């Protein structure tokens, strides 16, 4: 974690204080996005020496295509659910003037374009998922899946806090905003961990992470942020995320035996020779990447 946090936050300080760049600038965000992956690689290769057998790097397209489809389209379903929450709370109406912002193409064009962008940007979001969901989660409380996911979600949220303090997101009340934001990260981590366990590959979680940012957050923000502000937008997104996360936990899908097992043929075996990713992993040493 020291590598992931130290590298990310040091880079933010250099980029903003020395270079004078905005935190919204992709040039600032990109190195930060890969810091958790760099940390995981360093720890796996040189600190613990455990290697990459359980890293989930094999894409497993054929065996896990249904999970990929869910990871790809799920964020769009969450957009609809979030807008529905806003409507149920009396915060949004379908005839609202801000339903389709004038500065963007019609939603009929924007949505398909974003679904393509999500696929293209999945390798960028792999940087975080390889470090957090694919490494840290497996090492924190390895015999307690819910505690492991909760701890990972809290670490992931804390890692993002400087962005909220530097203008990436604007909360009217910073304490309340960070609290809601943290809940959102916890709910997302439950979902991402489930997708990872279900597909047995880090790429499904990376695809969903890209969708959460480029479809869920972006579309809900475009539709509602002008009327509601960032804090309430985060609230209405957190509600359906929380419902899905609660279902995953309540049905035992985070437990090692909580997912249905499929008989695998030779083509579906993990080419890295690693253990079943449904099972917690314990490694020698105490160092963990962020």
For each residue, the residues with C-beta under 8 A, 3 or more apart:
1: 4 5 39 136 155 288 289 290
2: 5 6 290
3: 6 7 35 38 39 42 43 289 290
4: 1 7 8 35 36 38 39 131 159 289 290
5: 1 2 8 9 159 290
6: 2 3 9 10
7: 3 4 10 11 31 35 38 39
8: 4 5 11 12 31 32 35 36 159 290
9: 5 6 12 13 162
10: 6 7 13 14
11: 7 8 14 15 28 31 32 35
12: 8 9 15 16 23 28 32 162 166
13: 9 10 16 17 18
14: 10 11 17 18 19
15: 11 12 18 19 21 23 25 27 28
16: 12 13 19 20 21 22 23 28 166
17: 13 14 20
18: 13 14 15
19: 14 15 16
20: 16 17
21: 15 16 25 27 28
22: 16 25 28 167
23: 12 15 16 28 29 162 163 166 167 168
24: 28 29 167 168
25: 15 21 22 28 29
26: 29 30
27: 15 21 30
28: 11 12 15 16 21 22 23 24 25 31 32
29: 23 24 25 26 32 33
30: 26 27 33 34 124
31: 7 8 11 28 34 35
32: 8 11 12 28 29 35
33: 29 30 124 125 127 128
34: 30 31 37 38 124 127
35: 3 4 7 8 11 31 32 38 39 127 131 290
36: 4 8 39 40 127 128 130 131 132 135 136 159 289 290
37: 34 40 41 126 127 128 130 131
38: 3 4 7 34 35 41 42 127 131
39: 1 3 4 7 35 36 42 43 131 289 290
40: 36 37 43 44 130 131 134 135 136 289
41: 37 38 44 45 289
42: 3 38 39 45 46 47 289
43: 3 39 40 46 47 48 135 287 288 289
44: 40 41 47 48 49 50 51 52 55 135 289
45: 41 42 49 51
46: 42 43 49
47: 42 43 44 285 287
48: 43 44 283 284 285 287
49: 44 45 46 284
50: 44 53 54 283 284
51: 44 45
52: 44 55 57 272 274
53: 50 272 273 274 275
54: 50 138 272 274 275 277 281
55: 44 52 130 134 135 202 272 274
56: 134 196 200 201 202 203 274 277
57: 52 201 202 272
58: 201 270 271 272
59: 201 203
60: 63 64 199 200 201 203 268
61: 64 65 68
62: 65 267 268
63: 60 199 200 262 264 267 268
64: 60 61 67 68 198 199 200 201 204
65: 61 62 68 69
66: 69 70
67: 64 70 71 195 198 199 204
68: 61 64 65 71 72 199 203 204 207
69: 65 66 72 73
70: 66 67 73 74 195 208
71: 67 68 74 195 199 204 205 207 208 211
72: 68 69 115 118 119 207 208 211
73: 69 70 76 77 115
74: 70 71 77 78 191 208 211
75: 78 79 118 208 211 212 215 216
76: 73 79 80 111 115 211 215 216 219
77: 73 74 80 81
78: 74 75 81 82 212 216 237 240 241 244
79: 75 76 82 83 215 216 219 220
80: 76 77 83 84
81: 77 78 84 85 239 240 243
82: 78 79 85 86 216 220 224 236 237 239 240
83: 79 80 86 87 92 220 223 224 236
84: 80 81 87 88
85: 81 82 88 89 236 239 240
86: 82 83 89 91 92 224 228 236
87: 83 84 90 91 92 93 94
88: 84 85
89: 85 86 236
90: 87
91: 86 87 224 227 228 232 236
92: 83 86 87 96 223 224 227 228
93: 87 96
94: 87 99
95: 99
96: 92 93 99 227
97:
98: 101 223 224 226 227
99: 94 95 96 223
100: 104 106 107 223
101: 98 104 222 223 226
102:
103:
104: 100 101 110 222
105: 109 110 113
106: 100 109 110
107: 100 110 111 219
108: 111 112
109: 105 106 112 113
110: 104 105 106 107 113 114 219 222
111: 76 107 108 114 115 215 219
112: 108 109 115 116
113: 105 109 110 116 117
114: 110 111 117 118 214 215 218 219
115: 72 73 76 111 112 118 119 215
116: 112 113 119 120
117: 113 114 120 121 214
118: 72 75 114 115 121 122 207 210 211 214 215
119: 72 115 116 122 207 210
120: 116 117
121: 117 118 124 125 210 214
122: 118 119 125 126 203 206 207 210
123: 126 127 206
124: 30 33 34 121 127 210
125: 33 121 122 128 129 206 207 209 210 213
126: 37 122 123 129 130 202 203 206
127: 33 34 35 36 37 38 123 124 130 131
128: 33 36 37 125 131 132 156 209
129: 125 126 132 133 134 192 196 202 205 206 209
130: 36 37 40 55 126 127 133 134 135 202 206
131: 4 35 36 37 38 39 40 127 128 134 135 136 289 290
132: 36 128 129 135 136 137 152 155 156 189 290
133: 129 130 136 137 152 189 192 193 196 202 205
134: 40 55 56 129 130 131 137 138 196 202 205
135: 36 40 43 44 55 130 131 132 138 139 288 289
136: 1 36 40 131 132 133 139 140 152 155 288 289 290
137: 132 133 134 140 148 149 152 189 193
138: 54 134 135 142 148 280 281
139: 135 136 142 281 282 283 288
140: 136 137 147 148 151 152 288
141: 144 145 147 148 151
142: 138 139 148 280 281 282
143: 280
144: 141 147 148
145: 141 148 149 193 254 255 256 280
146: 149 150 249 254
147: 140 141 144 150 151
148: 137 138 140 141 142 144 145 151 152 280
149: 137 145 146 152 153 186 189 190 193 254
150: 146 147 153 154 186 189
151: 140 141 147 148 154 155
152: 132 133 136 137 140 148 149 155 156 189 193
153: 149 150 156 157 182 185 186 187 188 189 190
154: 150 151 157 158 182 185 186
155: 1 132 136 151 152 158 159 290
156: 128 132 152 153 159 160 185 189
157: 153 154 160 161 181 182 185 186
158: 154 155 161
159: 4 5 8 36 155 156 290
160: 156 157 163 164 181 185
161: 157 158 164 165 178
162: 9 12 23 165 166
163: 23 160 166 168 169
164: 160 161 168 169 171 174 177 178 181
165: 161 162 174
166: 12 16 23 162 163
167: 22 23 24 170
168: 23 24 163 164
169: 163 164 177 181 230 234
170: 167 229 230
171: 164 174 176 177 178 181 230 231
172: 176 177 229 231
173: 176 177 231
174: 164 165 171 177 178
175: 178 179
176: 171 172 173 179 180 231
177: 164 169 171 172 173 174 180 181 230 231 234
178: 161 164 171 174 175 181 182
179: 175 176 182 183
180: 176 177 183 184 231 234 235 238
181: 157 160 164 169 171 177 178 184 185 234
182: 153 154 157 178 179 185 186
183: 179 180 186 187 238 242
184: 180 181 187 188 234 237 238 241
185: 153 154 156 157 160 181 182 188 189
186: 149 150 153 154 157 182 183 189 190 245
187: 153 183 184 190 191 238 241 242 244 245
188: 153 184 185 191 192 209 212 241 245
189: 132 133 137 149 150 152 153 156 185 186 192 193
190: 149 153 186 187 193 194 244 245 248 249 254
191: 74 187 188 194 195 208 241 244 245 248
192: 129 133 188 189 195 196 205 208 209
193: 133 137 145 149 152 189 190 196 197 205 254
194: 190 191 197 198 248 253 254
195: 67 70 71 191 192 198 199 204 205 208
196: 56 129 133 134 192 193 199 200 201 202 204 205 277
197: 193 194 200 253 254 259 277 278
198: 64 67 194 195 204 253 259
199: 60 63 64 67 68 71 195 196 203 204 205
200: 56 60 63 64 196 197 270 276 277 278
201: 56 57 58 59 60 64 196 204
202: 55 56 57 126 129 130 133 134 196 205 206
203: 56 59 60 68 122 126 199 206 207
204: 64 67 68 71 195 196 198 199 201 207 208
205: 71 129 133 134 192 193 195 196 199 202 208 209
206: 122 123 125 126 129 130 202 203 209 210
207: 68 71 72 118 119 122 125 203 204 210 211
208: 70 71 72 74 75 191 192 195 204 205 211 212
209: 125 128 129 188 192 205 206 212 213
210: 118 119 121 122 124 125 206 207 213 214
211: 71 72 74 75 76 118 207 208 214 215 216
212: 75 78 188 208 209 215 216 217
213: 125 209 210 216 217 218
214: 114 117 118 121 210 211 217 218
215: 75 76 79 111 114 115 118 211 212 218 219
216: 75 76 78 79 82 211 212 213 219 220 237
217: 212 213 214 220 221 237
218: 114 213 214 215 221 222
219: 76 79 107 110 111 114 215 216 222 223
220: 79 82 83 216 217 223 224 225 233 236 237
221: 217 218 224 225 230 233
222: 101 104 110 218 219 225
223: 83 92 98 99 100 101 219 220
224: 82 83 86 91 92 98 220 221 227 228 232 233 236
225: 220 221 222 228 229 230 233
226: 98 101
227: 91 92 96 98 224
228: 86 91 92 224 225 231 232 233 236
229: 170 172 225 232 233
230: 169 170 171 177 221 225 233 234
231: 171 172 173 176 177 180 228 234 235
232: 91 224 228 229 235 236
233: 220 221 224 225 228 229 230 236 237
234: 169 177 180 181 184 230 231 237 238
235: 180 231 232 238 239
236: 82 83 85 86 89 91 220 224 228 232 233 239
237: 78 82 184 216 217 220 233 234 240 241
238: 180 183 184 187 234 235 241 242
239: 81 82 85 235 236 242 243
240: 78 81 82 85 237 243 244
241: 78 184 187 188 191 237 238 244 245
242: 183 187 238 239 245 246
243: 81 239 240 246 247
244: 78 187 190 191 240 241 247 248
245: 186 187 188 190 191 241 242 248 249
246: 242 243 249 250
247: 243 244 250 251
248: 190 191 194 244 245 251 253 254
249: 146 190 245 246 252 253 254
250: 246 247
251: 247 248 258
252: 249 255 257 258
253: 194 197 198 248 249 258 259
254: 145 146 149 190 193 194 197 248 249 258
255: 145 252 258
256: 145 278 279 280
257: 252 278
258: 251 252 253 254 255
259: 197 198 253 278
260:
261:
262: 63 268
263:
264: 63 268 269
265: 268 269
266: 269
267: 62 63
268: 60 62 63 262 264 265
269: 264 265 266
270: 58 200 273 274
271: 58
272: 52 53 54 55 57 58
273: 53 270
274: 52 53 54 55 56 270 277
275: 53 54 279 281
276: 200 279
277: 54 56 196 197 200 274
278: 197 200 256 257 259
279: 256 275 276
280: 138 142 143 145 148 256
281: 54 138 139 142 275
282: 139 142
283: 48 50 139
284: 48 49 50
285: 47 48
286:
287: 43 47 48
288: 1 43 135 136 139 140
289: 1 3 4 36 39 40 41 42 43 44 131 135 136
290: 1 2 3 4 5 8 35 36 39 131 132 136 155 159
